[in-house]
């Protein structure tokens, strides 16, 4: 059995599989079927950009005991062979008649008793990465075996990061820290926002990102309207607030935090908004502890914003982070997920400055027994100003 793999030593993946198997036993699952890129990467170390092609399905079968089975297109055999997995079954894909269906059904039938149950992530923040028609065919082929929701098993394991994973996320945050340090080099009065976005991505790659999966941001007078719109060619103007947010990737792990900049001296309203966001983050960094619930983190931030005289924006105020840009839990008033030691989270308070204008601040943390530890470098207490 291989001792190494692409990202971590094989023992890191064996630990994850054993943890999944323990959760599977609690949930009454005989196997766990994984189809999403993040779950496949998490369990095998199979790191590729080939996921951008939707033409082929990929499957990992985690049995109740023992090592996983990889059922994948032939094109991925060599790369999977560099991982720790040894049972690799392939077919020539895409196959319009049988795109892995027979191979997958055979593996499930031989791994699961006739009265057994097959776990499959079905809940929030999951998706089935195979044609629905093929999934229905697999259901028919393996009957009377039943498919049940395996979301909780995957969530409970993935949400707690090992020290090796935390080190990867910290390294990705360092990449973004270095890129944010260079913003003044390319974000100047009169620079089109779309050029700022492009140069920011270049800076991330030059700082060591493997790829830049996500860049968002905005610029507007006295604030911005949203944080997900694509950049346009409007030039930066005096009085603008510029925000840049990145989900850069290094070794398969994301960072996700933003920074705000004032183009010229900021207005009093903008300065107050930034101060409230900074204070709310500080309060949360002091107060948050394992054993609290996700909704408690939201409450702490929202109440701190209110005490600072700000109006908290709607929506969640943070989320999990790891092998995807956003993971569970969501820091909302409705999320009762217990916050546990080893979770990597974003703290993302946001405020309404005026009708249609907001400001958002975000940091990345790992939750330790004593409270949060910053993985992103803390933003400056005073709003950075880019002067003409």
HELIX and SHEET records of a PDB file:
HELIX    1   1 UNK A   10  UNK A   27  1                                  18    
HELIX    2   2 UNK A   37  UNK A   44  1                                   8    
HELIX    3   3 UNK A   50  UNK A   52  5                                   3    
HELIX    4   4 UNK A   74  UNK A   76  5                                   3    
HELIX    5   5 UNK A   77  UNK A   81  1                                   5    
HELIX    6   6 UNK A  101  UNK A  111  1                                  11    
HELIX    7   7 UNK A  132  UNK A  142  1                                  11    
HELIX    8   8 UNK A  151  UNK A  158  1                                   8    
HELIX    9   9 UNK A  163  UNK A  180  1                                  18    
HELIX   10  10 UNK A  183  UNK A  186  1                                   4    
HELIX   11  11 UNK A  193  UNK A  207  1                                  15    
HELIX   12  12 UNK A  268  UNK A  287  1                                  20    
HELIX   13  13 UNK A  294  UNK A  307  1                                  14    
SHEET    1   A 6 UNK A  87  UNK A  91  0                                        
SHEET    2   A 6 UNK A  69  UNK A  73  1                                        
SHEET    3   A 6 UNK A  59  UNK A  63 -1                                        
SHEET    4   A 6 UNK A  31  UNK A  34 -1                                        
SHEET    5   A 6 UNK A 117  UNK A 120  1                                        
SHEET    6   A 6 UNK A 146  UNK A 149  1                                        
SHEET    1   B 3 UNK A 211  UNK A 221  0                                        
SHEET    2   B 3 UNK A 240  UNK A 250 -1                                        
SHEET    3   B 3 UNK A 253  UNK A 254 -1                                        
SHEET    1   C 4 UNK A 211  UNK A 221  0                                        
SHEET    2   C 4 UNK A 240  UNK A 250 -1                                        
SHEET    3   C 4 UNK A 257  UNK A 263 -1                                        
SHEET    4   C 4 UNK A 384  UNK A 386  1                                        
SHEET    1   D 3 UNK A 311  UNK A 312  0                                        
SHEET    2   D 3 UNK A 350  UNK A 354 -1                                        
SHEET    3   D 3 UNK A 357  UNK A 360 -1                                        
SHEET    1   E 5 UNK A 327  UNK A 330  0                                        
SHEET    2   E 5 UNK A 318  UNK A 320 -1                                        
SHEET    3   E 5 UNK A 344  UNK A 347 -1                                        
SHEET    4   E 5 UNK A 363  UNK A 368 -1                                        
SHEET    5   E 5 UNK A 371  UNK A 374 -1                                        
END                                                                             
